[in-house]
Amino acid sequence: MKQQLANILKFLFFLSIGILLIWLAVKDKTDAELLNIKGALEGANYFWILLSILISGLSHYFRALRWKLLLKPLGHHPKTSNTFFSVAVGYLANLAIPRLGEVTRCGLLTRYEKVPFVQGFGSVIAERALDVVCLILLFFLTLTMEFTKISGIANDLIFIPVTAKFNQLMQKQLFVIVACVLLLAGIAAFFYFRNKIKNLMSGKLKGFVNGLWEGLLSVKKVNNPWLFIFHTVMIWLMYILQVYVCFFAFNELKDLSFVVAMVITVFGSLAVVVVPGGTGMYQLIVIQILTTVYAMSQTGSFAFAWSVWVSQIVLILFAGLLSLILLPILNKNTEIEIDPETLDLNPRS
């Protein structure tokens, strides 16, 4: 009874978070803009929107399979269903608090598959680091294909604002002085407390660090590297495809190329990193790219950006909430209570 009540409360909590995010994104829109959003969503060909949702779900599936490959060298063989459900709940948790999803999905795998938390968390950090590398590679690939257009976007959205902000800060003498003082204080504190730091690195903390490091090194220990690469490529291919197929939902955008979808995926990913769920910023970046770089109308760009974003939020809410319900049902005999004091901080593969 208590578990069912907890699941209901989780369901209501994350549902309210999803509703809040959508409200925050539209609360400052004018009546005319809201009518445009409504008209765009009503006029879209929902076959392509639904196909985009399914493709996005496949990216979660390939991520779950890749995670299994990372855990295998550590001596763990979780069920695909549990890794998939944990990934889905992780995306849901990230809507509420940035990076909470990584902790949440590792906790779920500890509860239902007895995977030591520090090992699971280390593998997730390794996975995220790999995603950053993939994003950088995709950026340079799109830069090669669309150099003139991409360089303009990068200058307008990244380099110019960052450079201007940095120059503005450096012109403030107080900022420079405070930064230097903090740096020197940090170095002095390190040398002063180095013996205490060394003592802290023993015992449980040492075990935690070792387990985390073992998880990080799981990428090097993957038994089937080609399958690992295949899953990684499929994850990012699904990310691009989920954007590309949405072009066909709108008559104005249906002739845009796959490369344009790559551009939107790269810069849209940056928006999601900066703002949880990319709320507001994703739409802003996508609209600017389509209108200023590819000469699409405001209406068409606005419709597309909102359709893609809403479809992804719908998937995250549906898959995450469904996973919260199914996980305890499908793992009745394997669930364990997680006690932070008794976590195995010296895991052995």
C-alpha positions as MATLAB code, in Angstrom:
seq = 'MKQQLANILKFLFFLSIGILLIWLAVKDKTDAELLNIKGALEGANYFWILLSILISGLSHYFRALRWKLLLKPLGHHPKTSNTFFSVAVGYLANLAIPRLGEVTRCGLLTRYEKVPFVQGFGSVIAERALDVVCLILLFFLTLTMEFTKISGIANDLIFIPVTAKFNQLMQKQLFVIVACVLLLAGIAAFFYFRNKIKNLMSGKLKGFVNGLWEGLLSVKKVNNPWLFIFHTVMIWLMYILQVYVCFFAFNELKDLSFVVAMVITVFGSLAVVVVPGGTGMYQLIVIQILTTVYAMSQTGSFAFAWSVWVSQIVLILFAGLLSLILLPILNKNTEIEIDPETLDLNPRS';
ca = [
       0.000    0.000    0.000;
       2.808    2.391    0.925;
       4.666    1.593   -2.310;
       1.546    2.256   -4.399;
       0.990    5.553   -2.595;
       4.634    6.508   -3.209;
       4.270    5.731   -6.925;
       1.124    7.858   -7.147;
       2.883   10.763   -5.424;
       5.848   10.418   -7.805;
       3.450   10.387  -10.752;
       1.694   13.565   -9.584;
       4.972   15.308   -8.763;
       6.585   14.760  -12.159;
       3.301   15.443  -13.964;
       3.085   18.802  -12.193;
       6.711   19.541  -13.135;
       5.921   18.891  -16.801;
       2.843   21.137  -16.683;
       4.849   23.857  -14.921;
       7.576   23.782  -17.586;
       5.047   24.201  -20.381;
       3.307   27.034  -18.496;
       6.602   28.861  -17.938;
       7.352   28.629  -21.640;
       4.029   30.144  -22.788;
       2.991   32.461  -19.947;
       4.579   35.565  -21.510;
       3.302   34.936  -25.036;
       0.804   37.343  -26.570;
      -2.644   36.210  -27.647;
      -1.537   36.345  -31.279;
       1.505   34.157  -30.555;
      -0.611   31.655  -28.659;
      -3.036   31.505  -31.573;
      -0.096   30.843  -33.891;
       1.068   28.021  -31.652;
      -2.416   26.527  -31.563;
      -2.856   26.865  -35.313;
       0.575   25.386  -36.002;
      -0.053   22.363  -33.809;
      -3.507   21.826  -35.295;
      -2.227   22.163  -38.863;
       0.752   19.838  -38.471;
       0.745   16.367  -39.996;
       0.779   14.327  -36.803;
       1.958   11.169  -38.502;
       5.446   12.671  -38.686;
       5.250   14.036  -35.151;
       4.319   10.598  -33.815;
       7.088    9.027  -35.892;
       9.512   11.508  -34.331;
       8.375   10.427  -30.859;
       8.933    6.762  -31.735;
      12.397    7.514  -33.112;
      13.244    9.416  -29.940;
      12.104    6.400  -27.937;
      14.540    4.289  -29.964;
      17.368    6.591  -28.920;
      16.495    5.811  -25.282;
      16.492    2.091  -26.143;
      19.956    2.235  -27.744;
      21.201    4.229  -24.746;
      19.916    1.469  -22.445;
      21.709   -1.175  -24.543;
      24.932    0.845  -24.513;
      24.719    1.228  -20.755;
      24.451   -2.555  -20.412;
      27.694   -2.906  -22.386;
      29.408   -0.503  -19.963;
      28.203   -2.451  -16.923;
      29.111   -5.894  -18.269;
      32.902   -5.576  -17.735;
      32.136   -4.599  -14.130;
      30.425   -7.941  -13.600;
      26.808   -6.755  -13.840;
      24.181   -8.014  -16.272;
      20.999   -5.976  -15.730;
      17.855   -6.706  -17.689;
      17.314   -4.484  -20.717;
      13.892   -3.528  -19.405;
      15.384   -2.210  -16.164;
      18.104   -0.199  -17.897;
      15.544    1.234  -20.333;
      13.069    2.157  -17.582;
      15.882    3.675  -15.502;
      17.027    5.786  -18.461;
      13.448    6.951  -19.043;
      12.990    7.944  -15.398;
      16.358    9.707  -15.554;
      15.170   11.922  -18.402;
      12.045   12.680  -16.415;
      14.044   13.624  -13.321;
      16.240   15.951  -15.403;
      13.162   17.997  -16.221;
      12.856   18.808  -12.536;
      16.485   19.350  -11.528;
      19.492   19.375  -13.899;
      21.696   16.264  -13.596;
      19.269   14.678  -11.113;
      18.493   12.101  -13.786;
      21.995   10.604  -13.697;
      21.729   10.037   -9.952;
      18.155    8.763  -10.217;
      18.782    6.124  -12.840;
      21.848    4.825  -10.996;
      19.805    4.618   -7.802;
      17.095    2.647   -9.598;
      19.624    0.178  -10.963;
      21.062   -0.211   -7.467;
      17.580   -0.906   -6.112;
      16.429   -3.352   -8.764;
      19.670   -4.880  -10.110;
      22.007   -4.551   -7.093;
      24.538   -2.596   -9.180;
      26.763   -0.658   -6.709;
      25.811    2.995   -7.011;
      29.357    4.309   -7.428;
      30.073    1.914  -10.285;
      26.827    2.791  -12.017;
      27.453    6.494  -11.521;
      30.977    6.184  -12.881;
      29.666    4.460  -16.006;
      27.097    7.237  -16.494;
      29.788    9.905  -16.177;
      31.819    8.029  -18.786;
      28.731    7.861  -20.977;
      28.096   11.599  -20.647;
      31.738   12.379  -21.422;
      31.414   10.279  -24.562;
      28.264   12.190  -25.519;
      30.204   15.450  -25.230;
      32.852   14.042  -27.578;
      30.137   12.948  -30.010;
      28.524   16.383  -29.892;
      31.875   18.022  -30.651;
      32.502   15.619  -33.548;
      28.998   16.273  -34.887;
      29.608   20.017  -34.597;
      32.778   19.807  -36.699;
      31.085   17.499  -39.189;
      28.254   19.970  -39.696;
      30.800   22.785  -39.758;
      32.511   21.042  -42.665;
      29.229   20.648  -44.542;
      27.778   24.095  -43.778;
      30.862   26.168  -42.950;
      29.532   29.610  -43.888;
      26.198   29.136  -42.154;
      27.485   27.306  -39.086;
      30.296   29.777  -38.446;
      27.729   32.580  -38.508;
      25.491   30.790  -36.002;
      28.433   30.002  -33.717;
      29.572   33.619  -33.774;
      26.092   35.006  -33.086;
      25.035   32.517  -30.416;
      28.291   31.495  -28.725;
      31.592   33.227  -29.468;
      30.477   36.866  -29.638;
      28.290   36.743  -26.466;
      30.918   34.788  -24.494;
      33.772   37.040  -25.625;
      31.786   40.176  -24.842;
      30.890   38.865  -21.386;
      34.500   37.906  -20.674;
      35.814   41.300  -21.822;
      33.186   43.037  -19.719;
      34.260   41.099  -16.632;
      37.969   41.615  -17.267;
      37.445   45.363  -17.455;
      36.219   45.323  -13.885;
      39.266   45.526  -11.650;
      37.326   44.248   -8.651;
      36.474   41.032  -10.513;
      40.128   40.433  -11.465;
      41.319   41.124   -7.902;
      38.693   38.827   -6.347;
      39.479   36.065   -8.862;
      43.226   36.257   -8.092;
      42.615   36.300   -4.334;
      40.322   33.268   -4.545;
      42.863   31.392   -6.664;
      45.706   32.114   -4.231;
      43.472   31.254   -1.259;
      42.553   27.953   -2.871;
      46.202   27.034   -3.460;
      47.141   28.019    0.098;
      44.224   26.042    1.568;
      45.226   22.961   -0.414;
      48.804   22.977    0.928;
      47.653   23.811    4.461;
      45.099   21.002    4.595;
      46.959   18.515    2.382;
      47.509   16.062    5.241;
      43.830   16.110    6.170;
      42.902   15.683    2.524;
      45.236   12.698    2.342;
      43.536   11.144    5.380;
      40.108   11.723    3.840;
      41.214    9.832    0.751;
      41.328    6.647    2.820;
      38.468    4.449    4.001;
      35.013    4.898    2.506;
      35.944    7.945    0.457;
      38.793    6.023   -1.109;
      36.386    3.195   -1.880;
      33.954    5.663   -3.417;
      36.663    7.175   -5.618;
      37.884    3.717   -6.667;
      34.388    2.601   -7.566;
      33.780    5.802   -9.512;
      37.072    5.426  -11.358;
      36.267    1.804  -12.182;
      32.998    2.933  -13.704;
      34.797    5.591  -15.743;
      37.228    3.023  -17.101;
      34.373    0.753  -18.157;
      34.539    2.295  -21.652;
      38.032    0.844  -22.138;
      36.909   -2.571  -20.903;
      33.884   -2.998  -23.179;
      33.910   -6.575  -24.504;
      32.379   -5.704  -27.874;
      33.701   -2.268  -28.921;
      32.122   -2.401  -32.378;
      28.686   -3.026  -30.897;
      29.345   -0.191  -28.440;
      30.224    2.136  -31.330;
      27.118    0.973  -33.217;
      24.843    1.847  -30.282;
      26.548    5.227  -29.922;
      26.090    6.030  -33.612;
      22.456    4.902  -33.461;
      21.768    7.150  -30.449;
      22.933   10.229  -32.321;
      21.389    9.149  -35.602;
      18.037    8.876  -33.813;
      18.545   12.368  -32.363;
      18.995   13.775  -35.856;
      16.205   11.699  -37.416;
      13.671   12.777  -34.792;
      14.261   16.367  -35.940;
      14.444   15.547  -39.650;
      11.120   13.699  -39.899;
       9.360   16.660  -38.249;
      10.233   18.765  -41.316;
       7.672   16.730  -43.258;
       4.918   17.761  -40.844;
       5.004   21.305  -42.286;
       4.675   22.147  -45.979;
       7.108   25.045  -45.754;
       9.870   22.987  -44.153;
       9.467   19.625  -45.909;
      12.251   20.349  -48.431;
      14.892   21.072  -45.783;
      17.819   18.660  -45.875;
      19.188   16.149  -43.397;
      22.138   18.481  -42.840;
      19.767   21.169  -41.526;
      18.479   18.620  -39.022;
      22.094   18.016  -37.968;
      22.580   21.762  -37.409;
      19.419   21.989  -35.295;
      20.431   18.890  -33.311;
      23.844   20.356  -32.466;
      22.617   23.760  -31.324;
      19.419   22.370  -29.807;
      21.560   20.051  -27.670;
      23.429   23.083  -26.344;
      20.093   24.627  -25.343;
      19.108   21.484  -23.446;
      22.453   21.523  -21.605;
      22.008   25.155  -20.536;
      18.297   25.009  -19.600;
      16.556   21.896  -18.174;
      14.527   20.419  -21.012;
      15.633   23.308  -23.229;
      12.494   25.187  -22.175;
      12.290   28.466  -24.064;
      15.913   28.479  -25.193;
      15.469   25.516  -27.550;
      12.624   27.259  -29.348;
      14.558   30.522  -29.505;
      17.655   28.919  -31.045;
      15.738   26.772  -33.536;
      13.581   29.698  -34.669;
      16.644   31.888  -35.119;
      18.460   29.214  -37.130;
      15.500   28.565  -39.436;
      14.619   32.232  -39.985;
      18.032   33.873  -40.237;
      20.088   31.071  -41.798;
      17.590   29.109  -43.887;
      15.097   31.915  -44.676;
      12.040   30.190  -43.251;
       9.072   32.254  -42.067;
       8.533   33.094  -38.397;
       5.252   31.187  -38.402;
       6.707   28.007  -39.896;
       9.807   28.140  -37.704;
       7.725   28.833  -34.607;
       5.412   25.930  -35.410;
       8.281   23.534  -36.020;
      10.243   24.487  -32.887;
       7.207   24.113  -30.645;
       6.110   20.862  -32.244;
       9.520   19.229  -31.787;
       9.879   20.468  -28.212;
       6.354   19.520  -27.117;
       6.653   16.059  -28.703;
       9.850   15.395  -26.745;
       8.305   16.599  -23.488;
       5.308   14.331  -24.117;
       7.621   11.357  -24.666;
       9.672   12.092  -21.540;
       6.556   12.473  -19.390;
       4.814    9.393  -20.791;
       7.849    7.073  -20.816;
       9.146    8.304  -17.464;
       5.851    8.050  -15.620;
       5.067    4.660  -17.161;
       8.527    3.424  -16.145;
       7.970    4.576  -12.554;
       4.842    2.438  -12.463;
       6.293   -0.629  -14.220;
       9.632   -0.866  -12.424;
       8.271   -1.988   -9.023;
       5.658   -4.221  -10.678;
       8.189   -6.102  -12.834;
      10.752   -6.348  -10.034;
       8.646   -7.424   -7.061;
      11.111  -10.116   -5.986;
      14.353   -8.248   -6.670;
      13.862   -4.823   -5.081;
      16.232   -3.999   -2.224;
      16.254   -1.148    0.255;
      19.040    1.349   -0.408;
      20.911    2.319    2.755;
      23.636    4.914    2.092;
      25.557    3.677    5.146;
      25.796    0.154    3.788;
      26.521    0.907    0.151;
      29.389   -1.162   -1.180;
      32.004    1.532   -1.689;
      34.693   -0.997   -2.538;
      32.953   -2.886   -5.370;
      34.709   -5.729   -7.100;
      34.065   -6.673  -10.703;
];
